[in-house]
Amino acid sequence: MTDVEEVLSRLRRYPDVEALNLYAVDAADRLILDVAAEALTTDDSGKIAILGDAYGALTIGAIAAHDLREVRVHQDLLTGELALANNARALGFADRYTVHPLGAGLLDGVRVVLLRLPRALAGLAEVADAIARYADPEVVVFAGGRDKYLTKSMNDVLAQTFSEVRASRGRQKSRTLLVTGPKPVGSPPFPVRDRLDDLDIDVVAHGAAFSGARLDIGTRFLLQHLKWMKPDAREAIDLGCGTGILAVALAKARPGIRVVGTDQSAAAVASARATVAVNEVADRVTVVRDDAMSSAAANSADLVLCNPPFHVGAAVHTGSAIKMFAETGRVLRPGGELWTVFNSHLNYRGVIERMVGHTDVIGRNRKFTVTRSVRGLHDAQQR
């Protein structure tokens, strides 16, 4: 019999940020696996789906405990998808699951769903609608998370799509919801579309995309500096592009530029591609799912725009932003510019200067700082 806890203890977060206060498995993963244990004991191969599995703990834990095969998996973040693949390969489970986008291929006929509850309510609403729309009518959803990130609003969102939502007893500051009885669904509620009149841009957003179809205030502040960003740039990258607003705004302002939008979120990439299409700039803007530009060639861009995150999953941690700055230093050509907006209290300027090049503060308001970094020839020679 497989020692599941020993298996879980071997999981890593790589290629995501790894640190002493960041974990590949937590108490919520263990609770979901325990509560769902009886339901997972099934002979119906291909009837189990796992959504939102951060680094593979739910998928690998379920496979190891119940000798499962043909498990269907969806993870929004590419780092989670790659971490699961690395962990599964190391443990000999690589052939036990398949990866799917959120939709019919993931959920058709599924009878058991394990779900890590996403913090964005719109993301949860899109997931709940997909389960109700495609899964077996008798589907049972075991949804869970850490207490500090669970809200009553999550129950309300699930109750819009399912007839019964029951909470479990808590354990180790974690809790699960047992969700059953999918209700009839109408037209898919996502993606949504909105217009930003002041930018002359239509925005399309799936549920898990950061800030939805709105323009977040950091991006708005960065856009105020658009006309000063390396005027002779021909190839630009919108790093962590979200719904693609920066990429589209740059393309509309400069007909001669080519832009790549990159994000590790599947929801963001789908949103940005749709935003690019509706604004008719698809001939000059390409969107790719990537981990901090890791697939971009060195010395391949004249301009990078970035509104970096300051969270790694649920933990406040600057590792993801630092990774993005390091990759920018590699990807920019000598003389290339990085324009960044960040919460002023994070004081990224020194880190950016070390990893990219000479950095000036160009703008600051009560909450945000905008910087311009120039990669010098000396910086290029050191890399």
N, C-alpha and C positions, 0 to 999 in steps of 0.2 A: 504493500500500500504506500502511495506517495505521501511523504511528509510535506504537507502544503505550506506550513509555516517556514520550513527550511527553504522551499522553493521561493517563497515571497521574499525571504531575507536576501536572496541573491539578485534581486532586481535592481537595475540602475536607471537613472534618468537620462543618461547620455543618448543623443547629443545635446540635450537641454542642459542648462546651467546646473552644476552640481556644487553643493556647499553643505556645511555641517547642519544648517537649519532647514535644509530642503530634502524631501524624502520621496522615494519612488512608490511607496505604499503607506497608507495611514489607517487609522482606526475605522474610518467610514468604509473603506474598501473591505476590511475584514468583516464588518457588521453586515454589509450587503451580501457578501458571500455566505455568511452564516444564516441569515434570514431566508435567503433564496435556496438553501441547500436541498431541501426536499423537492422543490420544483425543478431543480437542475438535474435530478436523478431521472433521466428520461431516455427512452430508446429512439426517440424521434430525432434523428440527425437533421441538422439544418433548421431547427425550429427555435434556436436561441440566438438572440441578438444582444450585443453589448455596445452601449453608447456612452461617450464621454469618458472613456477609460484613460486616465492621465498618462500612465507609463506602462500599462499592461497588467496591473495587479488583478483587476477583475477578470480579464480574459485568461491569463495564465493561471490564476487561482482556481477559476471554474474548470478549466481543462484538466489541471493536475488533480483536483479533488474528485472529479466525476468521469475522468477518461473521455472527455467530450471530443467530438470531431465536427467539422463543418460549422463551426461557430462563426456568425457574421458580426463584423465589427465596423463601427464608424467613430473616428476621432476627428474633431475639427482641426486641431493643431498638428502640423507636420512633425514637430519635435516629438509629440506623443506617439504618432504613428511609427516613426523611426525607432524610438525607444522600445516600443512593443516588438518590432521586428528584430531588433538586436537581442532583446531578452529571450524571445521565443526561440531564436536560432541557437543561443547559448544553452538553452535548457532542452532542446530537442523537440519543440512544439511548433516549429515553423509551418508544418503542413496541416495544422489542426484548425486554422481559422482563415477567413477571407475578408478582405477590406472592401468597403462599399461607400459610395456617397449616400447622404441622407435621402431616402426615397424608397421606391418599390423594391428594388433589388436587395436592399438591406432588410426590409421588414415584411415582404410578402409571405403570408402564412405563418409568421413567427408566433409562438405561444408563450414564450418567456423572454422578458427584456430586463437586463440589468442596466441601470442608468445612474451615472454620477450627475447630480443636479447642477446644471450650469447656473452661474450667478446672474446672467442676464435673463430677465423675465421673457423678453421677446424670443431669445434663443430657446427657452423652455417651451414657449407656446408653439414654435415651429416644430420642435421635436415631438411634442404631444400630439399635434395635428397629424404628423406623419405616421405615428404609431396607430392612432385611431383610424386613419385612412387605409393603411395597407396591411396591418397585422391581423391575425386570426381574431374573430369576435370574442373568443374566450381568453385572449391574451392577459397575462398577469405581469405587471410592471413593478419591479423592486427598485425604487429610486431612493438615493440617499446622499448624505453629505455631512460635513462638520456643522455642529450646532450654530457656531458663530456666523455661518454664511446662509443658514436657512431662515426663511421668512414665511409668515402666514400667506403672503401674496403668492408664493409658489403653490400652496394648496389650492388657492383660488384659481390660478391659471390652469392647473391640472383638472379642476372640477368643471371648467368650461368644456372640456373634451371627454371626460370620463365621469361615470355616474357615482363611483365610489373611490374616495381617497382617505385611507386610514393610516395614522401615524403609529410607529412602533414605540416601544420603550427605548429610551436613550441608553447608550453605553459608551463610555470613554469619550464623552462630549460629541457623540455622533448620533444620528437618527436615520431611520428609513421610513418611507411612505409606501404602502401597498396600494396600488392603483389598478382598478379593474372596471369593466363595463364601458367600452368605447361608445361614445354617442355618435349618431349620424353626422357626417361632416358635409359642408357645402364647398364652395370654391376655396382653393388653397389661400390662406391669409398672407402668405409670403411668396415672393419678395414684395416689399412695399416700395412705392415710388413717391418722391416729393420734389418740389421745385425750389431751388435757391435763386430767387429773382435777382438779388444783388450781384450774383456771380454768373447769371445766365446759364445755369447748369441744372440738369435734372439728375437726381440721385436715386439709385436703386439699391435696396438693402435687404439681405436676408436677416433672420432673427438674431443670429450670433455675431453679426458684424458690429464692431465698436461704434457707438453713437448712433446706430441706426441710419435713417435717411437724413439726419440732421447734420449740421456743420458744428463740430465741437469747437470750443472757444480757443484752444491752442492752435488748431489748424487755421482758424480765422485770423489769428494774430500773425502767424507765419505768412499767410497769403498777402497781408498788407505790404510785405517786402518783396513781392514777386518780381517787380520790374527791375530790382537791383541785383537779382541773382544772375551771375555770370552771363552777360548779354550775348557772348559769342558761343555759348554751349550748343552743341549739336546732338549729344547723346546724354540723356538724363535718366535718373532712377528715382522713383518715389518709393522709399524704403519703409516697409510697414504701411502699405498703401491704404488699408482699410477699404472703404467703399470707392476709392479712386478719385476723390475730389481734387487733391493736389495734382495728380497726373493729368486729369482732364483740364484743369485750370491752366496749367503750364502749356499744354498742347494747343488750347484755344488762343492763348495769348501770343504764342510763337509758332506760326505755321511751318517753320523750317526745322523744328526740333523733333527728335524721336524720343519717346519716353517708355521705360519699362516700369510697371508697377509690380512690386513684389511683396508678398505677405505669406506667413505660414498658416494662416487660418483659411480653411476651405470655404467658409461662409464669406469671408472678406474677398477672396479671389472671385467667387461666383458673383458677388455684389459688384465688384470693380469692373469685371468684364461686361456686366449688364449696363453699368453706368457709362462705360466707354462707348458701348454700342448705341445707346439712346442719344448720346451727345455727338454721334457721327464723327468720332476721331479714331476709330478702330484701325485706320490705315497708318496711324502714327503712334498709337499707344498699344503696347502688349502687356498682358498681366500674367504673371507666373506665380505658382505656389512654391515658395522657397524658404529656407531657414537663413535669414539674415544675409541674403545675397551670396550664399555659399557656392552657387552654381555660376555666378558671374565671373567673367575673366578678369585677371589683373589688368590694371591700366586701361579700362574699357569705357569709363564714363567721365564726362566733363563736369557734371553737376549731380549731386545727391541731395534730396530733400528728406527730412526725417522728423517725425513727431514721436519719439521713442516711448515705450512703456516704462513704468517704474514698478511693475509687479511681475513676478514669475509665478503664474497660476494665481493662487490666493495669497502668497507671501509677498510682503513688501521687500523687494530685492532689486538692485540695479544691474544684476548680471546680464540680463537680456540686452539692456541698452549698451553696456560696455562691449558686448559681443558685436552689436551693430556698428559701433564706432570703429572697432578693430577691422571689421570687414570693409568699411568705407575707406580706411587708409590703404587697403590693398587694391580696391577697385578703382579709385580715382586716379586719373592721369596727373602728372606734374602740372601744377597750375589749376587743377580742378578744385571745385568748391563744394563744401558740405554746408548746408543751411539747416539748422536745428532749432526746434522750439522745445522748451522743457520747463517744468515747474521750477521756479527760481530757487526754492530751498534745496534742490538737489545739487546745485552748483557743479554741473558737469564740465564747465569750461576747461579746467585743468586736465581732466581725463581726455577730452576731445583733442586738446592741443598735443598731448603726448602721443595719441594714436593716429591723428590725421595730419596736423600741422598748425601753423600760426592761427590763433583763434581770437576774434574780436567780438565783443558784445555790440550788436547792432540795434537791438530794441529791448525795452523792459517795461512791463506794466505791473500792476499790483500782484499778479500771479505768475506771469510767464517771462522767460528770457529767450530772445532770439540771438543766435550766434552765427557768424560766418567763419568757416575754417578753410584755409587754402593749403593744399598739399604742395610743398616746395620740392625742388629738385633734390635737395639734401634728404628730405623725408623719403623720397622715392628710392634713393640709392641705399638707404638703410633697410629696405624691405626685401 
